[in-house]
Amino acid sequence: MSAAPHFVIIGSGGAGSEAALTIRQRDPKCTITQITGSKLPFISRYELPRVFTGVDNWREILAHPPEFYDDNKISVRRNSWVDQIDAKNKKVLLRHKEEVSYDKLLVASGGGGYLPENLREFRPLMNGFGSYEDAVRMRQVLPKKGHVIMLGGDMTGLDLARTLVAVGHRVTLIADEQLFWPHEVSGPKQAKFIAVLEAMGIEVVLGKKVTGVKPGAKGKHLRRVVFADGGGIDGDAVMPFCGLMPSLNFMIGADVDIERGLLVNPELKTTNDSIWAAGDVCQIWSPEENSYLFYYGWHHI
């Protein structure tokens, strides 16, 4: 009798967590190990704006209670970072030098906030929003009725902007080509959607190229966003929302094809027979668009 297979999932976000549950429902006897760099169990990034509505306990915004993982016999390795995949020997190599063997591997490591190259040197002057800890730090730094300047305008940022305005903060969006990312919205439809944002109380600035971020004037606002035309705007915090960049450095040399994300077929399998991908990290060919598109799902593993 063959041993039960070991499924290893890299990532604890929506795709990875739902995959773990789906696998458990299909195979009650298999072993499932979920590896994540997060210190907390799965919190959807779409729940993070609730921190600004008064949620002080991270347990209130968990996607699943802690006992969910025990009940479903899912082993979660938190605060563990993957350095490399040894595809030949089917091993995940962790940063602390441990090796985890697998029969099937699902890469669902998600993505970090993308920042255009010309703005990366200013990252220390910006506030991120990729984790519960980020959300708490942002709430602590933002004064009552504070002014947040958002760059880009992807859907995660717009969701946060709606919450910030609702609780009394001011939000100015410096919109660029990432507006409404990952959706492509242009022409009359974009103008209509921008009007909706403005009706919600979000100030939208169009046609301005951001060249930098610097500390604000002493005793006034904390930050100043500088425009190419010499102008600028002052605020209490600057937050970039320019889309996501897949977290895939550990996949280099893992015998899989990578474009911007891992290339998968309609069953979410990569070019390696033992490796699948799901969520923000994978792309699938679209004949209609004649290009690779980011693809979301996990049910084919």
Phi, psi and omega per residue, in radians:
M1 nan 2.227 -3.096
S2 -1.318 2.621 -3.137
A3 -1.222 2.659 3.093
A4 -1.099 2.442 -3.105
P5 -1.195 2.666 3.090
H6 -1.875 1.993 3.065
F7 -1.682 2.177 3.062
V8 -1.944 2.270 -3.140
I9 -2.065 2.171 3.083
I10 -1.696 1.953 -3.126
G11 2.101 2.475 -3.105
S12 -2.142 0.362 3.105
G13 -1.408 -2.804 -3.088
G14 -1.040 -0.847 -3.104
A15 -1.120 -0.834 -3.111
G16 -1.140 -0.733 -3.099
S17 -1.220 -0.722 3.110
E18 -1.203 -0.571 3.077
A19 -1.113 -0.767 3.136
A20 -1.027 -0.754 3.140
L21 -1.170 -0.723 3.136
T22 -1.094 -0.763 3.127
I23 -1.090 -0.766 3.135
R24 -1.081 -0.699 3.137
Q25 -1.143 -0.568 -3.124
R26 -1.435 -0.547 -3.062
D27 -2.390 1.621 -3.099
P28 -1.129 -0.325 -3.025
K29 -1.756 -0.209 -3.072
C30 -1.234 2.883 3.043
T31 -1.761 2.326 -3.134
I32 -2.174 2.180 3.063
T33 -2.137 2.187 3.115
Q34 -1.906 2.190 -3.099
I35 -1.964 2.237 -3.103
T36 -2.515 2.541 3.058
G37 -1.380 -0.222 -3.119
S38 -1.196 2.567 3.070
K39 -1.516 -0.240 -3.095
L40 -1.992 2.776 2.978
P41 -1.095 3.069 -3.005
F42 -1.073 2.106 2.973
I43 -2.132 2.080 3.117
S44 -1.118 2.401 3.130
R45 -1.107 -0.350 3.114
Y46 -1.371 -0.147 3.052
E47 -1.635 -0.268 -3.047
L48 -1.073 -0.589 3.097
P49 -0.997 -0.350 3.134
R50 -1.112 -0.335 3.078
V51 -1.025 -0.566 -3.110
F52 -1.445 -0.100 3.089
T53 -1.706 0.094 3.074
G54 1.958 0.030 3.100
V55 -1.249 2.050 -3.091
D56 -1.897 -0.162 -3.081
N57 -2.037 2.066 -3.099
W58 -1.058 -0.405 3.134
R59 -1.119 -0.427 -3.119
E60 -1.263 -0.322 -3.091
I61 -2.063 0.317 3.024
L62 -1.167 2.477 3.064
A63 -1.192 -0.608 3.119
H64 -2.389 2.525 3.050
P65 -1.164 2.723 -3.105
P66 -0.935 -0.619 -3.102
E67 -1.225 -0.257 3.103
F68 -0.979 -0.734 -3.079
Y69 -1.233 -0.673 3.082
D70 -1.179 -0.756 -3.114
D71 -1.072 -0.582 -3.111
N72 -1.752 0.168 3.104
K73 0.904 0.861 3.067
I74 -1.904 2.035 3.139
S75 -1.502 2.062 -3.107
V76 -1.866 2.085 3.106
R77 -1.725 1.646 -3.122
R78 -1.453 2.811 3.115
N79 0.937 0.648 3.140
S80 -2.154 2.233 -3.048
W81 -1.962 2.328 -3.139
V82 -1.523 2.237 3.112
D83 -1.663 -0.634 -3.013
Q84 -2.842 2.694 3.029
I85 -1.952 2.137 3.039
D86 -1.649 1.519 -3.035
A87 -1.165 -0.575 -3.120
K88 -1.074 -0.747 -3.105
N89 -1.773 0.102 3.122
K90 0.932 1.048 3.128
K91 -2.322 2.476 2.983
V92 -1.750 2.138 -3.107
L93 -1.730 2.054 -3.101
L94 -1.577 2.765 -3.072
R95 -1.057 -0.569 -3.128
H96 -1.528 0.349 2.981
K97 1.362 0.173 3.041
E98 -1.453 2.623 3.073
E99 -2.022 2.351 3.111
V100 -2.095 2.066 -3.133
S101 -1.442 2.640 3.127
Y102 -2.458 2.759 2.926
D103 -1.689 -0.731 3.042
K104 -2.336 2.433 -3.086
L105 -2.103 2.272 3.028
L106 -1.969 2.121 3.096
V107 -1.657 1.957 3.124
A108 -2.393 0.837 -3.006
S109 -1.369 -0.015 3.057
G110 1.214 -2.754 -3.113
G111 -2.550 2.719 3.044
G112 -1.725 2.854 3.138
G113 -1.078 2.243 3.114
Y114 -1.409 2.418 3.087
L115 -2.273 2.155 3.130
P116 -0.943 2.561 -3.027
E117 -0.983 -0.652 -3.081
N118 -1.227 -0.177 -3.131
L119 -1.943 -0.031 -3.022
R120 -1.145 -0.531 3.139
E121 -1.193 -0.283 -3.125
F122 -1.693 0.104 -3.098
R123 -0.935 -0.703 -3.133
P124 -1.063 -0.317 -3.132
L125 -1.665 0.085 -3.122
M126 -1.991 2.781 3.093
N127 -1.850 2.207 3.086
G128 -1.456 3.022 -3.140
F129 -2.625 0.808 -3.083
G130 -1.788 -0.043 -3.074
S131 -2.641 2.940 3.074
Y132 -1.047 -0.719 3.140
E133 -1.075 -0.702 3.087
D134 -1.052 -0.774 -3.110
A135 -1.092 -0.734 3.131
V136 -1.130 -0.767 3.125
R137 -1.077 -0.703 3.139
M138 -1.117 -0.755 3.133
R139 -1.095 -0.647 -3.121
Q140 -1.209 -0.608 -3.086
V141 -1.446 -0.342 -3.023
L142 -1.542 2.089 3.132
P143 -1.269 2.937 3.084
K144 -1.027 2.327 -3.076
K145 0.980 0.618 -3.126
G146 -1.230 2.878 -3.081
H147 -1.926 2.046 3.118
V148 -1.839 2.262 3.051
I149 -1.817 2.089 3.117
M150 -1.815 2.413 3.097
L151 -1.889 2.343 3.063
G152 1.742 -1.421 3.100
G153 1.810 0.663 3.079
D154 -1.271 3.059 -2.998
M155 -1.162 -0.573 3.092
T156 -1.110 -0.752 3.120
G157 -1.139 -0.702 -3.131
L158 -1.157 -0.607 3.094
D159 -1.128 -0.753 3.090
L160 -1.136 -0.737 -3.120
A161 -1.001 -0.719 3.131
R162 -1.047 -0.746 3.139
T163 -1.187 -0.759 -3.126
L164 -1.046 -0.758 3.115
V165 -1.126 -0.697 -3.103
A166 -1.106 -0.523 -3.124
V167 -1.702 0.186 2.977
G168 1.827 0.075 3.101
H169 -1.547 2.843 3.068
R170 -1.780 2.354 3.141
V171 -2.216 2.197 3.019
T172 -2.003 2.158 -3.131
L173 -1.798 2.070 3.013
I174 -1.584 1.676 -2.986
A175 -1.419 2.495 3.040
D176 -2.460 -2.714 -3.053
E177 -1.170 -0.231 3.103
Q178 -1.499 0.020 -3.128
L179 -1.002 2.214 -3.123
F180 1.223 0.199 3.086
W181 -0.963 2.418 0.204
P182 -1.554 0.140 3.119
H183 -1.459 2.515 3.075
E184 -1.736 1.881 -3.094
V185 -2.171 2.192 -3.099
S186 -2.515 3.037 3.043
G187 1.092 -2.556 -3.095
P188 -1.010 -0.603 -3.139
K189 -1.137 -0.716 3.117
Q190 -1.116 -0.737 3.127
A191 -1.060 -0.673 3.124
K192 -1.145 -0.757 -3.130
F193 -1.190 -0.647 3.095
I194 -1.097 -0.671 3.096
A195 -1.077 -0.622 3.091
V196 -1.144 -0.745 3.109
L197 -1.051 -0.770 -3.128
E198 -1.153 -0.629 3.092
A199 -1.141 -0.478 3.089
M200 -1.331 -0.209 -3.132
G201 1.806 0.122 3.101
I202 -1.548 2.180 3.107
E203 -1.423 2.181 -3.083
V204 -1.967 2.175 3.109
V205 -1.918 2.133 -3.123
L206 -1.956 2.662 3.003
G207 1.340 0.260 3.131
K208 -1.923 2.228 3.089
K209 -1.633 2.134 3.135
V210 -1.452 2.238 3.136
T211 -1.951 -0.186 3.141
G212 3.136 2.978 3.066
V213 -2.329 2.349 3.135
K214 -2.447 2.863 3.106
P215 -1.052 2.542 3.133
G216 -1.351 3.073 3.132
A217 -1.120 2.436 -3.097
K218 -1.011 2.305 3.122
G219 1.445 -0.026 3.133
K220 -2.079 -2.267 -3.136
H221 -1.323 2.710 -3.081
L222 -1.360 -0.489 -3.018
R223 -2.363 2.682 3.034
R224 -2.350 2.188 3.045
V225 -1.607 2.243 -3.039
V226 -1.822 2.378 3.131
F227 -1.780 2.763 -3.127
A228 -1.099 -0.474 -3.121
D229 -1.442 0.078 3.121
G230 1.691 -0.243 3.105
G231 -1.433 -3.001 3.133
G232 -3.085 -3.128 3.136
I233 -2.540 2.447 -3.089
D234 -1.778 2.550 3.114
G235 -2.757 3.113 3.138
D236 -1.601 -0.356 3.123
A237 -2.740 2.585 3.083
V238 -2.085 2.241 -3.095
M239 -2.230 2.139 3.094
P240 -1.503 2.287 3.049
F241 -2.324 1.327 -3.023
C242 -1.971 0.556 -3.124
G243 1.560 -3.072 -3.090
L244 -2.043 2.581 3.007
M245 -1.981 2.093 -3.107
P246 -0.941 2.445 3.115
S247 -1.574 1.664 -2.977
L248 -2.394 0.238 -3.094
N249 -0.988 -0.591 -3.099
F250 -1.245 -0.174 -3.122
M251 -1.580 -0.120 3.123
I252 -1.103 2.217 -3.108
G253 1.449 0.227 -3.073
A254 -1.701 0.327 3.060
D255 1.115 0.713 3.051
V256 -2.353 2.677 3.094
D257 -1.486 2.282 -3.130
I258 -2.211 2.254 2.927
E259 -1.826 -1.937 2.954
R260 -1.411 -0.550 3.037
G261 -2.213 -3.091 3.067
L262 -1.277 2.278 -3.126
L263 -1.452 2.222 -3.088
V264 -2.246 2.772 3.046
N265 -1.556 -3.116 -3.112
P266 -1.065 -0.308 3.082
E267 -1.616 0.150 3.115
L268 1.237 0.245 3.097
K269 -1.483 2.420 3.063
T270 -1.411 -2.977 3.097
T271 -1.347 0.006 2.994
N272 -1.847 2.246 -3.023
D273 -1.122 -0.257 -3.104
S274 -1.894 0.094 -3.047
I275 -2.193 2.261 3.046
W276 -2.042 2.948 3.078
A277 -2.520 2.635 -3.130
A278 -2.669 2.719 3.081
G279 1.456 -2.528 -3.006
D280 -1.178 -0.193 -2.993
V281 -1.663 -0.174 -2.984
C282 -2.048 2.678 3.129
Q283 -2.251 2.580 3.104
I284 -2.295 2.544 -3.107
W285 -1.216 2.301 3.093
S286 -1.968 1.895 3.092
P287 -1.043 -0.596 -3.125
E288 -1.143 -0.722 -3.121
E289 -1.581 -0.208 -3.093
N290 0.988 0.725 -3.140
S291 -2.862 2.946 3.054
Y292 -1.446 2.363 3.121
L293 -2.115 2.635 3.039
F294 -1.221 2.474 -2.947
Y295 -2.298 2.442 -3.076
Y296 -2.104 2.312 3.131
G297 2.817 2.965 -3.139
W298 -2.712 -0.008 -2.914
H299 -1.395 -0.036 -3.049
H300 -1.714 -0.112 -3.037
I301 -1.159 nan nan
